[in-house]
Amino acid sequence: MAERIRIQKAIANAGLMSRRAAEEAMLAGRVLLNGAPVALGDRVDPERDVLTLDGAPIPVTEELETHLLNKPLGVISTASDPGGRSTVIDLIDSSRRLYPVGRLDADSEGLILVSNDGELTNRVTHPSYGVTKKYLAEVEGRPSRPTLQRLTEGVTLDDGPARAQTVRLVEEGHGRSLVELVMLEGRNREVRRMLDSVGHPVRRLVRTAIGGLHDQNLKPGESRRLDASDIHRLLTGHG
């Protein structure tokens, strides 16, 4: 018989929500164990019990796994696509039900996490935990120092104010420049919209780091499973 695990942990392991959100769902009567309401101290047997959330079965697993993927251009950051487009899940070698952590637009490249760890997902995606994302943007023109300062002070987008934690000019050439931005939020196409708002449209955008995690050895389309030291760097920003 498999070891029984706390229900809130089982729900977080399934990648559906954080443990705290799972506890709230349990208290609200949304979670059933073998058809009966649960209490916070209840445990589930992954091999024998049936756990449901809002009537839908929850895949119960004790083993968490998180992968770092270098997403190629054109691949979408969803678990599946009705249109048949390639997704980040298609590029991960795993038998478990995994989900992308946050998003990276189809026309953007670089690092993205794929995981079944709901607690880690919450910590990486919620700005209150301070896990930053670093981007390298190829933009049109040469942003001036005041323009770069505007990006850190904040610009107004159609869905509210947005700002970078840090911005620096990495390289400039003929009619284009490379700009590095460190972001805390991850709203839809936020970096592109910010740079467009200051008159420097993005030609290419690559995410180069998540928290303290980066890997220049991963080629586009390649991934690797994270170990405990990777998770530590991811969440703390250092080794």
ROVEXMAR-591875 format. One record per residue (C-alpha): residue in three letters; x, y, z; residue number from 1. Coordinates in Angstrom, 2 decimals. Example, Ala and Ser with C-alpha at 12.3 -4.5 7.8 and 13.67 -1.06 7.14 Angstrom:
BEGIN
<node><resn>ALA</resn><u>12.30</u><v>-4.50</v><w>7.80</w><resi>1</resi></node>
<node><resn>SER</resn><u>13.67</u><v>-1.06</v><w>7.14</w><resi>2</resi></node>
***
This chain:
BEGIN
<node><resn>MET</resn><u>0.00</u><v>0.00</v><w>0.00</w><resi>1</resi></node>
<node><resn>ALA</resn><u>1.28</u><v>3.48</v><w>-0.87</w><resi>2</resi></node>
<node><resn>GLU</resn><u>1.93</u><v>6.00</v><w>1.86</w><resi>3</resi></node>
<node><resn>ARG</resn><u>-1.12</u><v>8.11</v><w>2.60</w><resi>4</resi></node>
<node><resn>ILE</resn><u>-0.53</u><v>11.84</v><w>2.04</w><resi>5</resi></node>
<node><resn>ARG</resn><u>-2.39</u><v>14.92</v><w>3.19</w><resi>6</resi></node>
<node><resn>ILE</resn><u>-5.13</u><v>15.90</v><w>0.79</w><resi>7</resi></node>
<node><resn>GLN</resn><u>-4.00</u><v>19.51</v><w>0.40</w><resi>8</resi></node>
<node><resn>LYS</resn><u>-0.54</u><v>18.25</v><w>-0.56</w><resi>9</resi></node>
<node><resn>ALA</resn><u>-2.04</u><v>15.81</v><w>-3.06</w><resi>10</resi></node>
<node><resn>ILE</resn><u>-3.99</u><v>18.63</v><w>-4.72</w><resi>11</resi></node>
<node><resn>ALA</resn><u>-0.87</u><v>20.84</v><w>-4.88</w><resi>12</resi></node>
<node><resn>ASN</resn><u>1.11</u><v>17.90</v><w>-6.29</w><resi>13</resi></node>
<node><resn>ALA</resn><u>-1.44</u><v>17.61</v><w>-9.07</w><resi>14</resi></node>
<node><resn>GLY</resn><u>-0.56</u><v>21.16</v><w>-10.14</w><resi>15</resi></node>
<node><resn>LEU</resn><u>-4.05</u><v>22.52</v><w>-9.64</w><resi>16</resi></node>
<node><resn>MET</resn><u>-3.41</u><v>25.12</v><w>-6.92</w><resi>17</resi></node>
<node><resn>SER</resn><u>-1.27</u><v>25.92</v><w>-3.92</w><resi>18</resi></node>
<node><resn>ARG</resn><u>-1.70</u><v>24.09</v><w>-0.61</w><resi>19</resi></node>
<node><resn>ARG</resn><u>-3.32</u><v>27.16</v><w>0.94</w><resi>20</resi></node>
<node><resn>ALA</resn><u>-5.85</u><v>27.39</v><w>-1.89</w><resi>21</resi></node>
<node><resn>ALA</resn><u>-6.46</u><v>23.65</v><w>-1.57</w><resi>22</resi></node>
<node><resn>GLU</resn><u>-7.21</u><v>24.06</v><w>2.13</w><resi>23</resi></node>
<node><resn>GLU</resn><u>-9.71</u><v>26.80</v><w>1.30</w><resi>24</resi></node>
<node><resn>ALA</resn><u>-11.37</u><v>24.50</v><w>-1.26</w><resi>25</resi></node>
<node><resn>MET</resn><u>-11.54</u><v>21.73</v><w>1.34</w><resi>26</resi></node>
<node><resn>LEU</resn><u>-13.17</u><v>24.02</v><w>3.91</w><resi>27</resi></node>
<node><resn>ALA</resn><u>-15.66</u><v>25.16</v><w>1.28</w><resi>28</resi></node>
<node><resn>GLY</resn><u>-16.77</u><v>21.56</v><w>0.69</w><resi>29</resi></node>
<node><resn>ARG</resn><u>-15.45</u><v>21.45</v><w>-2.89</w><resi>30</resi></node>
<node><resn>VAL</resn><u>-13.19</u><v>18.44</v><w>-2.25</w><resi>31</resi></node>
<node><resn>LEU</resn><u>-14.55</u><v>14.90</v><w>-1.79</w><resi>32</resi></node>
<node><resn>LEU</resn><u>-12.70</u><v>11.73</v><w>-0.82</w><resi>33</resi></node>
<node><resn>ASN</resn><u>-14.47</u><v>8.63</v><w>-2.10</w><resi>34</resi></node>
<node><resn>GLY</resn><u>-17.64</u><v>10.72</v><w>-2.36</w><resi>35</resi></node>
<node><resn>ALA</resn><u>-17.52</u><v>12.17</v><w>1.16</w><resi>36</resi></node>
<node><resn>PRO</resn><u>-16.51</u><v>15.67</v><w>2.34</w><resi>37</resi></node>
<node><resn>VAL</resn><u>-13.01</u><v>16.00</v><w>3.77</w><resi>38</resi></node>
<node><resn>ALA</resn><u>-11.38</u><v>17.69</v><w>6.74</w><resi>39</resi></node>
<node><resn>LEU</resn><u>-7.99</u><v>19.41</v><w>6.81</w><resi>40</resi></node>
<node><resn>GLY</resn><u>-6.24</u><v>16.51</v><w>8.53</w><resi>41</resi></node>
<node><resn>ASP</resn><u>-7.51</u><v>13.82</v><w>6.15</w><resi>42</resi></node>
<node><resn>ARG</resn><u>-5.10</u><v>11.80</v><w>4.03</w><resi>43</resi></node>
<node><resn>VAL</resn><u>-5.46</u><v>10.03</v><w>0.69</w><resi>44</resi></node>
<node><resn>ASP</resn><u>-4.10</u><v>6.70</v><w>-0.55</w><resi>45</resi></node>
<node><resn>PRO</resn><u>-2.82</u><v>7.41</v><w>-4.10</w><resi>46</resi></node>
<node><resn>GLU</resn><u>-3.43</u><v>3.79</v><w>-5.18</w><resi>47</resi></node>
<node><resn>ARG</resn><u>-6.91</u><v>3.18</v><w>-3.79</w><resi>48</resi></node>
<node><resn>ASP</resn><u>-8.79</u><v>6.41</v><w>-3.05</w><resi>49</resi></node>
<node><resn>VAL</resn><u>-10.74</u><v>8.65</v><w>-5.44</w><resi>50</resi></node>
<node><resn>LEU</resn><u>-10.27</u><v>12.37</v><w>-4.83</w><resi>51</resi></node>
<node><resn>THR</resn><u>-12.42</u><v>14.96</v><w>-6.62</w><resi>52</resi></node>
<node><resn>LEU</resn><u>-12.47</u><v>18.75</v><w>-6.83</w><resi>53</resi></node>
<node><resn>ASP</resn><u>-15.77</u><v>20.30</v><w>-7.90</w><resi>54</resi></node>
<node><resn>GLY</resn><u>-16.79</u><v>16.84</v><w>-9.10</w><resi>55</resi></node>
<node><resn>ALA</resn><u>-13.73</u><v>16.33</v><w>-11.32</w><resi>56</resi></node>
<node><resn>PRO</resn><u>-11.20</u><v>13.58</v><w>-10.44</w><resi>57</resi></node>
<node><resn>ILE</resn><u>-7.80</u><v>14.76</v><w>-9.23</w><resi>58</resi></node>
<node><resn>PRO</resn><u>-4.74</u><v>12.80</v><w>-10.42</w><resi>59</resi></node>
<node><resn>VAL</resn><u>-3.06</u><v>11.90</v><w>-7.12</w><resi>60</resi></node>
<node><resn>THR</resn><u>0.70</u><v>11.53</v><w>-7.17</w><resi>61</resi></node>
<node><resn>GLU</resn><u>3.36</u><v>11.64</v><w>-4.50</w><resi>62</resi></node>
<node><resn>GLU</resn><u>6.22</u><v>12.49</v><w>-6.83</w><resi>63</resi></node>
<node><resn>LEU</resn><u>6.75</u><v>16.04</v><w>-7.96</w><resi>64</resi></node>
<node><resn>GLU</resn><u>8.82</u><v>16.94</v><w>-10.97</w><resi>65</resi></node>
<node><resn>THR</resn><u>9.79</u><v>20.23</v><w>-12.53</w><resi>66</resi></node>
<node><resn>HIS</resn><u>11.57</u><v>20.69</v><w>-15.85</w><resi>67</resi></node>
<node><resn>LEU</resn><u>13.42</u><v>23.68</v><w>-17.28</w><resi>68</resi></node>
<node><resn>LEU</resn><u>12.74</u><v>24.02</v><w>-21.01</w><resi>69</resi></node>
<node><resn>ASN</resn><u>14.33</u><v>26.28</v><w>-23.60</w><resi>70</resi></node>
<node><resn>LYS</resn><u>11.18</u><v>27.06</v><w>-25.55</w><resi>71</resi></node>
<node><resn>PRO</resn><u>11.68</u><v>27.52</v><w>-29.30</w><resi>72</resi></node>
<node><resn>LEU</resn><u>9.94</u><v>30.12</v><w>-31.39</w><resi>73</resi></node>
<node><resn>GLY</resn><u>6.36</u><v>29.18</v><w>-32.35</w><resi>74</resi></node>
<node><resn>VAL</resn><u>5.72</u><v>26.73</v><w>-29.49</w><resi>75</resi></node>
<node><resn>ILE</resn><u>2.82</u><v>27.74</v><w>-27.24</w><resi>76</resi></node>
<node><resn>SER</resn><u>2.84</u><v>27.73</v><w>-23.44</w><resi>77</resi></node>
<node><resn>THR</resn><u>-0.25</u><v>25.65</v><w>-22.74</w><resi>78</resi></node>
<node><resn>ALA</resn><u>-0.86</u><v>22.04</v><w>-21.74</w><resi>79</resi></node>
<node><resn>SER</resn><u>-2.76</u><v>21.34</v><w>-24.97</w><resi>80</resi></node>
<node><resn>ASP</resn><u>-3.98</u><v>23.14</v><w>-28.08</w><resi>81</resi></node>
<node><resn>PRO</resn><u>-7.24</u><v>22.38</v><w>-29.93</w><resi>82</resi></node>
<node><resn>GLY</resn><u>-5.61</u><v>23.71</v><w>-33.11</w><resi>83</resi></node>
<node><resn>GLY</resn><u>-2.90</u><v>21.09</v><w>-33.00</w><resi>84</resi></node>
<node><resn>ARG</resn><u>-0.02</u><v>23.50</v><w>-32.51</w><resi>85</resi></node>
<node><resn>SER</resn><u>3.10</u><v>22.30</v><w>-30.69</w><resi>86</resi></node>
<node><resn>THR</resn><u>3.05</u><v>22.98</v><w>-26.94</w><resi>87</resi></node>
<node><resn>VAL</resn><u>5.72</u><v>23.06</v><w>-24.25</w><resi>88</resi></node>
<node><resn>ILE</resn><u>4.31</u><v>19.79</v><w>-22.87</w><resi>89</resi></node>
<node><resn>ASP</resn><u>5.06</u><v>18.06</v><w>-26.18</w><resi>90</resi></node>
<node><resn>LEU</resn><u>8.75</u><v>18.78</v><w>-25.65</w><resi>91</resi></node>
<node><resn>ILE</resn><u>9.01</u><v>17.21</v><w>-22.17</w><resi>92</resi></node>
<node><resn>ASP</resn><u>9.81</u><v>13.51</v><w>-21.74</w><resi>93</resi></node>
<node><resn>SER</resn><u>7.55</u><v>12.55</v><w>-18.83</w><resi>94</resi></node>
<node><resn>SER</resn><u>4.64</u><v>10.22</v><w>-18.15</w><resi>95</resi></node>
<node><resn>ARG</resn><u>3.15</u><v>12.59</v><w>-15.57</w><resi>96</resi></node>
<node><resn>ARG</resn><u>0.52</u><v>15.24</v><w>-16.10</w><resi>97</resi></node>
<node><resn>LEU</resn><u>2.51</u><v>18.46</v><w>-16.21</w><resi>98</resi></node>
<node><resn>TYR</resn><u>1.61</u><v>22.10</v><w>-16.70</w><resi>99</resi></node>
<node><resn>PRO</resn><u>3.50</u><v>25.20</v><w>-17.85</w><resi>100</resi></node>
<node><resn>VAL</resn><u>4.45</u><v>27.55</v><w>-15.01</w><resi>101</resi></node>
<node><resn>GLY</resn><u>3.36</u><v>30.97</v><w>-16.17</w><resi>102</resi></node>
<node><resn>ARG</resn><u>3.53</u><v>31.78</v><w>-19.85</w><resi>103</resi></node>
<node><resn>LEU</resn><u>5.90</u><v>32.71</v><w>-22.64</w><resi>104</resi></node>
<node><resn>ASP</resn><u>4.31</u><v>33.94</v><w>-25.86</w><resi>105</resi></node>
<node><resn>ALA</resn><u>4.52</u><v>31.86</v><w>-29.03</w><resi>106</resi></node>
<node><resn>ASP</resn><u>6.67</u><v>34.53</v><w>-30.69</w><resi>107</resi></node>
<node><resn>SER</resn><u>9.05</u><v>34.66</v><w>-27.71</w><resi>108</resi></node>
<node><resn>GLU</resn><u>11.82</u><v>32.22</v><w>-26.85</w><resi>109</resi></node>
<node><resn>GLY</resn><u>13.76</u><v>31.03</v><w>-23.86</w><resi>110</resi></node>
<node><resn>LEU</resn><u>13.33</u><v>29.51</v><w>-20.46</w><resi>111</resi></node>
<node><resn>ILE</resn><u>10.03</u><v>28.27</v><w>-19.08</w><resi>112</resi></node>
<node><resn>LEU</resn><u>9.23</u><v>25.82</v><w>-16.29</w><resi>113</resi></node>
<node><resn>VAL</resn><u>6.96</u><v>22.81</v><w>-16.72</w><resi>114</resi></node>
<node><resn>SER</resn><u>5.83</u><v>21.15</v><w>-13.49</w><resi>115</resi></node>
<node><resn>ASN</resn><u>3.20</u><v>19.29</v><w>-11.46</w><resi>116</resi></node>
<node><resn>ASP</resn><u>4.20</u><v>21.13</v><w>-8.27</w><resi>117</resi></node>
<node><resn>GLY</resn><u>1.38</u><v>23.51</v><w>-7.40</w><resi>118</resi></node>
<node><resn>GLU</resn><u>3.21</u><v>25.11</v><w>-4.49</w><resi>119</resi></node>
<node><resn>LEU</resn><u>6.26</u><v>25.87</v><w>-6.63</w><resi>120</resi></node>
<node><resn>THR</resn><u>4.02</u><v>27.21</v><w>-9.39</w><resi>121</resi></node>
<node><resn>ASN</resn><u>2.39</u><v>29.61</v><w>-6.95</w><resi>122</resi></node>
<node><resn>ARG</resn><u>5.74</u><v>30.83</v><w>-5.62</w><resi>123</resi></node>
<node><resn>VAL</resn><u>7.17</u><v>31.41</v><w>-9.10</w><resi>124</resi></node>
<node><resn>THR</resn><u>4.14</u><v>33.14</v><w>-10.60</w><resi>125</resi></node>
<node><resn>HIS</resn><u>2.88</u><v>35.29</v><w>-7.71</w><resi>126</resi></node>
<node><resn>PRO</resn><u>4.77</u><v>38.62</v><w>-7.55</w><resi>127</resi></node>
<node><resn>SER</resn><u>4.67</u><v>38.67</v><w>-3.73</w><resi>128</resi></node>
<node><resn>TYR</resn><u>7.33</u><v>35.94</v><w>-3.60</w><resi>129</resi></node>
<node><resn>GLY</resn><u>9.81</u><v>38.05</v><w>-5.57</w><resi>130</resi></node>
<node><resn>VAL</resn><u>10.90</u><v>35.48</v><w>-8.17</w><resi>131</resi></node>
<node><resn>THR</resn><u>12.12</u><v>37.61</v><w>-11.07</w><resi>132</resi></node>
<node><resn>LYS</resn><u>12.38</u><v>36.81</v><w>-14.78</w><resi>133</resi></node>
<node><resn>LYS</resn><u>15.20</u><v>38.16</v><w>-16.94</w><resi>134</resi></node>
<node><resn>TYR</resn><u>14.75</u><v>38.95</v><w>-20.64</w><resi>135</resi></node>
<node><resn>LEU</resn><u>17.01</u><v>39.96</v><w>-23.50</w><resi>136</resi></node>
<node><resn>ALA</resn><u>15.14</u><v>42.04</v><w>-26.06</w><resi>137</resi></node>
<node><resn>GLU</resn><u>16.34</u><v>43.05</v><w>-29.51</w><resi>138</resi></node>
<node><resn>VAL</resn><u>14.61</u><v>46.35</v><w>-30.19</w><resi>139</resi></node>
<node><resn>GLU</resn><u>14.43</u><v>48.89</v><w>-32.96</w><resi>140</resi></node>
<node><resn>GLY</resn><u>16.58</u><v>51.99</v><w>-32.49</w><resi>141</resi></node>
<node><resn>ARG</resn><u>18.72</u><v>52.94</v><w>-29.51</w><resi>142</resi></node>
<node><resn>PRO</resn><u>16.90</u><v>53.66</v><w>-26.24</w><resi>143</resi></node>
<node><resn>SER</resn><u>18.26</u><v>56.71</v><w>-24.45</w><resi>144</resi></node>
<node><resn>ARG</resn><u>19.13</u><v>56.71</v><w>-20.76</w><resi>145</resi></node>
<node><resn>PRO</resn><u>15.93</u><v>58.65</v><w>-19.87</w><resi>146</resi></node>
<node><resn>THR</resn><u>13.90</u><v>56.10</v><w>-21.87</w><resi>147</resi></node>
<node><resn>LEU</resn><u>15.44</u><v>53.20</v><w>-19.95</w><resi>148</resi></node>
<node><resn>GLN</resn><u>14.75</u><v>55.06</v><w>-16.71</w><resi>149</resi></node>
<node><resn>ARG</resn><u>11.10</u><v>55.40</v><w>-17.70</w><resi>150</resi></node>
<node><resn>LEU</resn><u>10.85</u><v>51.62</v><w>-17.91</w><resi>151</resi></node>
<node><resn>THR</resn><u>12.04</u><v>51.24</v><w>-14.32</w><resi>152</resi></node>
<node><resn>GLU</resn><u>9.92</u><v>54.12</v><w>-13.03</w><resi>153</resi></node>
<node><resn>GLY</resn><u>6.85</u><v>52.70</v><w>-14.74</w><resi>154</resi></node>
<node><resn>VAL</resn><u>4.80</u><v>53.16</v><w>-17.89</w><resi>155</resi></node>
<node><resn>THR</resn><u>1.04</u><v>53.01</v><w>-18.32</w><resi>156</resi></node>
<node><resn>LEU</resn><u>-0.37</u><v>50.15</v><w>-20.39</w><resi>157</resi></node>
<node><resn>ASP</resn><u>-3.98</u><v>49.44</v><w>-21.29</w><resi>158</resi></node>
<node><resn>ASP</resn><u>-4.27</u><v>47.05</v><w>-18.33</w><resi>159</resi></node>
<node><resn>GLY</resn><u>-2.54</u><v>49.30</v><w>-15.81</w><resi>160</resi></node>
<node><resn>PRO</resn><u>0.95</u><v>50.48</v><w>-14.84</w><resi>161</resi></node>
<node><resn>ALA</resn><u>3.98</u><v>48.29</v><w>-15.50</w><resi>162</resi></node>
<node><resn>ARG</resn><u>7.62</u><v>48.60</v><w>-14.55</w><resi>163</resi></node>
<node><resn>ALA</resn><u>10.86</u><v>46.68</v><w>-14.80</w><resi>164</resi></node>
<node><resn>GLN</resn><u>13.01</u><v>45.99</v><w>-11.75</w><resi>165</resi></node>
<node><resn>THR</resn><u>16.15</u><v>46.82</v><w>-13.71</w><resi>166</resi></node>
<node><resn>VAL</resn><u>16.94</u><v>47.74</v><w>-17.32</w><resi>167</resi></node>
<node><resn>ARG</resn><u>20.29</u><v>48.08</v><w>-19.06</w><resi>168</resi></node>
<node><resn>LEU</resn><u>21.53</u><v>48.61</v><w>-22.59</w><resi>169</resi></node>
<node><resn>VAL</resn><u>23.64</u><v>45.59</v><w>-23.50</w><resi>170</resi></node>
<node><resn>GLU</resn><u>24.60</u><v>46.35</v><w>-27.08</w><resi>171</resi></node>
<node><resn>GLU</resn><u>23.80</u><v>48.75</v><w>-29.89</w><resi>172</resi></node>
<node><resn>GLY</resn><u>24.22</u><v>48.34</v><w>-33.62</w><resi>173</resi></node>
<node><resn>HIS</resn><u>22.84</u><v>49.61</v><w>-36.91</w><resi>174</resi></node>
<node><resn>GLY</resn><u>19.23</u><v>50.49</v><w>-36.21</w><resi>175</resi></node>
<node><resn>ARG</resn><u>18.85</u><v>48.01</v><w>-33.38</w><resi>176</resi></node>
<node><resn>SER</resn><u>19.86</u><v>47.44</v><w>-29.76</w><resi>177</resi></node>
<node><resn>LEU</resn><u>19.90</u><v>44.69</v><w>-27.16</w><resi>178</resi></node>
<node><resn>VAL</resn><u>18.21</u><v>45.56</v><w>-23.88</w><resi>179</resi></node>
<node><resn>GLU</resn><u>18.17</u><v>43.41</v><w>-20.74</w><resi>180</resi></node>
<node><resn>LEU</resn><u>15.13</u><v>43.69</v><w>-18.47</w><resi>181</resi></node>
<node><resn>VAL</resn><u>14.42</u><v>42.07</v><w>-15.12</w><resi>182</resi></node>
<node><resn>MET</resn><u>10.69</u><v>41.74</v><w>-14.43</w><resi>183</resi></node>
<node><resn>LEU</resn><u>8.68</u><v>40.72</v><w>-11.38</w><resi>184</resi></node>
<node><resn>GLU</resn><u>5.29</u><v>40.39</v><w>-13.02</w><resi>185</resi></node>
<node><resn>GLY</resn><u>4.44</u><v>38.29</v><w>-16.06</w><resi>186</resi></node>
<node><resn>ARG</resn><u>1.37</u><v>39.81</v><w>-17.66</w><resi>187</resi></node>
<node><resn>ASN</resn><u>0.39</u><v>39.04</v><w>-21.24</w><resi>188</resi></node>
<node><resn>ARG</resn><u>3.09</u><v>40.35</v><w>-23.63</w><resi>189</resi></node>
<node><resn>GLU</resn><u>4.10</u><v>42.82</v><w>-20.94</w><resi>190</resi></node>
<node><resn>VAL</resn><u>7.74</u><v>43.33</v><w>-21.98</w><resi>191</resi></node>
<node><resn>ARG</resn><u>6.80</u><v>43.82</v><w>-25.62</w><resi>192</resi></node>
<node><resn>ARG</resn><u>4.07</u><v>46.32</v><w>-24.75</w><resi>193</resi></node>
<node><resn>MET</resn><u>6.35</u><v>48.26</v><w>-22.42</w><resi>194</resi></node>
<node><resn>LEU</resn><u>9.08</u><v>48.65</v><w>-25.02</w><resi>195</resi></node>
<node><resn>ASP</resn><u>6.55</u><v>49.51</v><w>-27.72</w><resi>196</resi></node>
<node><resn>SER</resn><u>5.09</u><v>52.20</v><w>-25.46</w><resi>197</resi></node>
<node><resn>VAL</resn><u>8.45</u><v>54.00</v><w>-25.30</w><resi>198</resi></node>
<node><resn>GLY</resn><u>8.99</u><v>53.81</v><w>-29.06</w><resi>199</resi></node>
<node><resn>HIS</resn><u>11.26</u><v>50.78</v><w>-29.37</w><resi>200</resi></node>
<node><resn>PRO</resn><u>9.32</u><v>47.82</v><w>-30.79</w><resi>201</resi></node>
<node><resn>VAL</resn><u>10.71</u><v>44.36</v><w>-30.06</w><resi>202</resi></node>
<node><resn>ARG</resn><u>12.16</u><v>42.33</v><w>-32.92</w><resi>203</resi></node>
<node><resn>ARG</resn><u>13.12</u><v>39.34</v><w>-30.79</w><resi>204</resi></node>
<node><resn>LEU</resn><u>12.54</u><v>38.45</v><w>-27.14</w><resi>205</resi></node>
<node><resn>VAL</resn><u>14.34</u><v>35.73</v><w>-25.16</w><resi>206</resi></node>
<node><resn>ARG</resn><u>13.82</u><v>34.86</v><w>-21.49</w><resi>207</resi></node>
<node><resn>THR</resn><u>17.28</u><v>34.07</v><w>-20.10</w><resi>208</resi></node>
<node><resn>ALA</resn><u>16.65</u><v>33.42</v><w>-16.39</w><resi>209</resi></node>
<node><resn>ILE</resn><u>13.91</u><v>32.60</v><w>-13.88</w><resi>210</resi></node>
<node><resn>GLY</resn><u>14.84</u><v>33.55</v><w>-10.33</w><resi>211</resi></node>
<node><resn>GLY</resn><u>18.42</u><v>32.38</v><w>-9.87</w><resi>212</resi></node>
<node><resn>LEU</resn><u>18.05</u><v>29.71</v><w>-12.53</w><resi>213</resi></node>
<node><resn>HIS</resn><u>19.63</u><v>29.91</v><w>-15.98</w><resi>214</resi></node>
<node><resn>ASP</resn><u>21.21</u><v>27.41</v><w>-18.34</w><resi>215</resi></node>
<node><resn>GLN</resn><u>23.11</u><v>28.47</v><w>-21.43</w><resi>216</resi></node>
<node><resn>ASN</resn><u>23.76</u><v>24.84</v><w>-22.37</w><resi>217</resi></node>
<node><resn>LEU</resn><u>20.10</u><v>24.10</v><w>-23.16</w><resi>218</resi></node>
<node><resn>LYS</resn><u>19.49</u><v>24.31</v><w>-26.88</w><resi>219</resi></node>
<node><resn>PRO</resn><u>16.06</u><v>25.35</v><w>-28.21</w><resi>220</resi></node>
<node><resn>GLY</resn><u>13.65</u><v>22.47</v><w>-27.63</w><resi>221</resi></node>
<node><resn>GLU</resn><u>15.85</u><v>20.85</v><w>-24.97</w><resi>222</resi></node>
<node><resn>SER</resn><u>14.89</u><v>20.47</v><w>-21.32</w><resi>223</resi></node>
<node><resn>ARG</resn><u>16.23</u><v>19.02</v><w>-18.10</w><resi>224</resi></node>
<node><resn>ARG</resn><u>14.62</u><v>17.97</v><w>-14.86</w><resi>225</resi></node>
<node><resn>LEU</resn><u>15.47</u><v>20.16</v><w>-11.88</w><resi>226</resi></node>
<node><resn>ASP</resn><u>17.07</u><v>18.79</v><w>-8.73</w><resi>227</resi></node>
<node><resn>ALA</resn><u>16.93</u><v>20.19</v><w>-5.19</w><resi>228</resi></node>
<node><resn>SER</resn><u>19.83</u><v>22.60</v><w>-5.76</w><resi>229</resi></node>
<node><resn>ASP</resn><u>18.13</u><v>23.95</v><w>-8.89</w><resi>230</resi></node>
<node><resn>ILE</resn><u>14.91</u><v>24.55</v><w>-6.97</w><resi>231</resi></node>
<node><resn>HIS</resn><u>16.87</u><v>26.40</v><w>-4.30</w><resi>232</resi></node>
<node><resn>ARG</resn><u>18.49</u><v>28.69</v><w>-6.87</w><resi>233</resi></node>
<node><resn>LEU</resn><u>15.13</u><v>29.19</v><w>-8.56</w><resi>234</resi></node>
<node><resn>LEU</resn><u>13.34</u><v>30.34</v><w>-5.43</w><resi>235</resi></node>
<node><resn>THR</resn><u>16.14</u><v>32.20</v><w>-3.63</w><resi>236</resi></node>
<node><resn>GLY</resn><u>17.96</u><v>33.78</v><w>-6.54</w><resi>237</resi></node>
<node><resn>HIS</resn><u>21.32</u><v>32.27</v><w>-5.57</w><resi>238</resi></node>
<node><resn>GLY</resn><u>23.08</u><v>28.96</v><w>-4.97</w><resi>239</resi></node>
***
